[in-house]
Amino acid sequence: MSGARFDELIHSPTRLAIVAMLAAAEWASFAVIRDGLGVSDSALSKQLALLENAGYVEIRKSFVGKRPRTTARLTPAGRAAFAGHVAALEELLARSGVPLSSTGSSTGPPG
């Protein structure tokens, strides 16, 4: 696959989870990402800042009433980087012989 490219920035477990979550949504609120990943506000802020600095994530800050609200989304570059990273991981798994899904796998419990 020509778009396959392992991305060290995305590969970190927390950043990979953030990017995967954002890939499934147009925009996601800070609270939804934080709660979905089970990380602290400061840890999420740091990881989002790294992804934003790389051009992978766009952050918007606004207010709902008097409460601040932060939302994030993947940029086109972030989506492309994630797709390339996933393709590179799929290639690694294909070479290892490990199935990508359990469907049709013989590793399950005996029938």
Residue pairs with C-beta under 8 A, 6 or more apart in sequence:
1 87
1 90
1 91
3 80
3 83
3 84
3 87
4 84
4 87
4 88
4 90
4 91
5 81
5 84
5 85
5 87
5 88
6 85
6 88
6 89
7 81
7 82
7 84
7 85
7 88
9 15
9 50
9 51
9 54
9 56
9 81
10 16
10 19
10 56
10 81
10 82
10 85
11 85
12 47
14 37
14 39
14 43
14 47
15 47
15 50
15 51
16 85
17 37
18 33
18 37
18 44
18 47
18 48
18 51
18 57
19 51
19 56
19 57
19 74
19 78
19 81
19 82
20 82
21 28
21 33
21 36
21 37
22 28
22 33
22 57
22 72
22 73
22 74
22 78
23 74
23 79
23 82
25 73
26 73
27 60
27 71
27 72
27 73
28 71
28 72
28 73
29 69
29 70
29 71
30 41
30 44
30 48
30 69
30 70
30 71
30 72
33 44
33 48
33 72
34 40
34 41
34 44
37 44
39 47
48 57
48 59
48 72
51 57
51 78
52 58
52 59
54 78
54 81
55 75
55 77
55 78
56 74
56 75
56 77
56 78
56 81
56 82
57 72
57 73
57 74
57 75
57 78
58 72
58 73
58 74
58 75
59 70
59 71
59 72
60 70
60 71
60 72
61 68
61 69
61 70
62 68
62 69
62 71
63 69
74 82
90 100
93 100
94 100
99 105
99 107
102 108
